[in-house]
Amino acid sequence: MNITITGGGTGGHLFPAIAVAQEFQRRGAGHVIQFIGSSRGIEARVLPRAGYLLETVEIRGFAGKRPLGKVESLASIVPSVARARALLRAFGSQLVIGFGGYISFPAVIAGRMLGLPVAVHEQNSVPGLSNRVLALFARRIFVTYEESMRFFPARKTIYSGLPLRALPARELDAGRTDASATVCILGGSQGAREINSAVIGALPAFAQSAAPLRFIHQTGAQDTERVEAAYRQHGLQACVAPFFDDMLARFLHSDLVIARAGAGTLAELAVCGLPAILIPYPFAAGDHQRKNARMFERQGAALVLDSRDLSSDVLARSVLDLIGAPGRLQDMARQARQLAQPRAAQIIVDECCRLAAA
């Protein structure tokens, strides 16, 4: 089957899409994958490196734009849908799956126009604008959180969980044997300067910690040198990079994670059974990150810090209190695992195969 997968812009949309592509490929060479995305999103860097075919369309985002920007966004829809339609025909697509973000709009609409079976996946607890619209055209809607089903028609909505990229099973059981604690810090696929600054201010306290600490820190493209220099200044061991393609593998060697609350990050925390300090991005559409984070907090899997109250002192105290309470960390880890849905990719692929065969 020739399958077109669309979505991207950020890792939160792209990595679940890759997970589904991997599951199709695992089932045999009869499945051929084409991605449709943007030349400006994270997909333009990640997909070719991973060996996937990426075709691009150009469309402007709509949400949050000023009136002129909204007009430009609307004007870009027709040519982008026309290009997506041509790409679907040339590839011989038999199924289209959208993973959100405005870049998924052209291919999903074009797929429906061509009479192809179309499915969409919503990553967040509160649907984004694109998926609210695209759900009208989809024959199947997959959701990460069971409580999100209320936003879509029950007859075509399936609770799947969030698909995660494949990781060798042996790595899931791998761990460190030394006594140090590793703190993993990330601000999503694009980094977060606010979190970076709070961590830098907390390093003097971390350097004085009775328990030896190590760090894995994804900074984003603009902040790597500043963060690296701060760790060196305080004599702390840290692996620092603008972006880690293998963040899930790095999670498996961490004891505590400091992160935003995007759906992809939370799903990986759950499947790895990792306690977290979550700092929701305050400007996320529909405030979905705060709502995502509160679900983990209610479960007892995370501590949530509001961006407005974030300071180096608060962050340092939160980290050191948790590291100093291994029993609490273990309990948070158990609670995180309760939120995992490790079969999400299989559920989506099973249903999409049924949809295409109908």
KACORKA-V874808 format. One line per field, one symbol per residue. psi: psi as a letter, one per 30 degrees, with the letter a starting at -180 (. if undefined). A space follows every 50 residues. Layout:
# KACORKA-V874808
psi=???
This chain:
# KACORKA-V874808
psi=kjkkkklbelfeeeeeeeeeeeeeefflffkkkkkkalfflfefeeeeef gkkkkkljkklekglleeeeeeeeffeeeeeeeeeeeeeefhkfkkkkgl kfffeeeeeeeeegglkkllkkelfkkleefeeffffkfkkkkekeffff flkefgkkjfakkkkkkkeefffkllflflkkkkklhlfgljeeeeeeee ffeeeeffkekkklkkjjflffgeeeeeeeeeeghkkkjklekjfheeee efglfkkklahleeeeeeeeffhklljkikkfgkkghfeeeeeeeeeefg flkkkkefgkleeeeeeeeeeeegieeeeeeeeeeefffkifgeeeeeee eeeeeff.
